Amino acid sequence: MIQRFCFVKLLDDEVGTRGELAEMLRAQLISAGADVVVGLPADDSAARWDLSIVITAASIEAWNALAQLPAMTGVFDELAGRAAVVKAWTFSAVHVDDDV
């Protein structure tokens, strides 16, 4: 399983609407076919970032195919216009055996 983590620092004039933006992003990404969780800072340790986005895909190939869809690129292009910083990383999830 692949997880794509994105952390977003919004432009100052966008911060006041980050809750609505988070809901809109979630709806758009789900519509584009993503298995996604969009988050807002829950404590002071996360306050540097305005949004988190975690997209899960079955494989790196599935993530790469999803990331190339026009609906996905459109969402992230729009987000880039509202953001001062977007950091993103892709991780392969470690399988944990429940029997261990």
Buried (B, 14 or more C-beta within 10 A) or exposed (E): BBBBEBBBBBEEEBEEEBEEBBEBBBEBBEEBBBBBEBBEBEEEEEEEBBBBBBBBBEEEEBBEEBBEEEEBEEBBEBBEEBBEEBEEEBEEEEEEEEEE
